[in-house]
Amino acid sequence: MERFIYLDHAATTYVLPEVVEAMLPYYREHWGNPSSVYALGREARRGLDDARDTVAEVLGCRANEIVFTGGGTESDNLAISGVALRLASRGKHLVTTKIEHHAVLHTFEWLERHQGFAVTYLDVDEYGRVDPATVAAALRPDTTLVSVMLANNEIGTIQPVAEIARLCRDRGVLVHTDAVQAAGALDLDVGRLGVDLLSMSGHKFYGPKGVGALYVRRGTPITPLLHGGGQERGLRSGTENVAGIVGFARALRLAYEALDTRVAHARRLRDRLVHGILGSIDRARLTGHPTERLPNNASFVFEGADGESILLNLDQHGICASSGSACTSGSLEVSHVLRALRLPNTLAAGSLRLTTGICNTDEDVDTVLELLPGIVKRVRELQPAVAG
Ligand SMILES: Cc1ncc(COP(=O)(O)O)c(C=O)c1O
């Protein structure tokens, strides 16, 4: 296989061999329908039940508060639309932030456009943090739900979710958090977080793609979006992706068993990237919060450069990274996250996100630190100045 340096763990991760091993029996032997009463079905049901117990243990909740879904996007949709629609007769005002993932933002936009809801999109500070006071100020008598992500996928900023959840609880408002990026890096104990709903996705922590979970606190009013056979306590109909769910749970368990070592490894390499890049490239700035950020996230803007060109140059050296800005046919497209940070265009145009993971080595970091200054210099020279 071609050698590449993968520094895009926020986009997705590979599936750990132990996770694949745990999944295989559910394709080969225990492939029954978990709703069937005979032994083959019961074996599949056992796999599903064990997986649910495992996830509940990591989150510190009851097994029947976990709903398995088809990924992070579905979990976000179910949490937000499910609660908003169920509580529509109580109130039609919702609160979220400007820097949520599109799985959250587009769900709110749909509720606004097609279901007559009013949504407040909160501003963030220059580091991408939401001030709990702005959440408090946005609440109205008809607010039913607040959704604030635990950590941002582009800039890694961690939100004060526990504090937000506390103030919402005092006002009788439900709280959802998108923990898709936080899972495998931060504490997910729902008691400590105080949230009512929490979304996760398997492929962000070395599990399979297309499988997710939603924590729904007992008693939370929520209506299903998928109707059918009544699986997942009626909240998500459809025959369960048993092997995927088993893989999801195994990956989550492994992530939390090895949390300290994984976080320390990701952070050490991340810190080397941050210090090395800021020390060797002029007019470079770290985006996101300096300390309250995911341990594996190194995100930057380089003034006068174009993020997409940087990516293409890195790709020529087999380095996989990501950017929140693209400069296509002279027009600049900057992600909604970078826009919310209110960076001047000359800076926002040149964004780069490097996210470390368990497969990365010091040599990977050395290679990036060796190549990136030259790449940024070349891109700046070739790039017509981006308008401010
Ligand atoms: C914060 C966040 N929320 C939701 C999602 C969507 O997850 P999925 O791709 O599993 O549907 C992602 C994926 O990148 C994400 O980063």
The ligand as a MOL file (V3000), in Angstrom:
LIG
                    3D

  0  0  0     0  0            999 V3000
M  V30 BEGIN CTAB
M  V30 COUNTS 16 16 0 0 0
M  V30 BEGIN ATOM
M  V30 1 C -19.4950 17.5010 14.9820 0
M  V30 2 C -20.0640 16.5480 13.9900 0
M  V30 3 N -21.3740 16.2720 14.0270 0
M  V30 4 C -21.9420 15.3890 13.1840 0
M  V30 5 C -21.2050 14.7610 12.2150 0
M  V30 6 C -21.8840 13.8060 11.2810 0
M  V30 7 O -21.5340 12.5020 11.5740 0
M  V30 8 P -21.7370 11.3320 10.4860 0
M  V30 9 O -20.8120 11.6350 9.3510 0
M  V30 10 O -21.3900 10.0960 11.2020 0
M  V30 11 O -23.1600 11.3490 10.0500 0
M  V30 12 C -19.8210 15.0330 12.1210 0
M  V30 13 C -19.0020 14.3920 11.0740 0
M  V30 14 O -17.9940 14.9190 10.6560 0
M  V30 15 C -19.2460 15.9350 13.0390 0
M  V30 16 O -17.9500 16.2320 13.0140 0
M  V30 END ATOM
M  V30 BEGIN BOND
M  V30 1 1 1 2
M  V30 2 1 2 3
M  V30 3 2 2 15
M  V30 4 2 3 4
M  V30 5 1 4 5
M  V30 6 1 5 6
M  V30 7 2 5 12
M  V30 8 1 6 7
M  V30 9 1 7 8
M  V30 10 2 8 9
M  V30 11 1 8 10
M  V30 12 1 8 11
M  V30 13 1 12 13
M  V30 14 1 12 15
M  V30 15 2 13 14
M  V30 16 1 15 16
M  V30 END BOND
M  V30 END CTAB
M  END
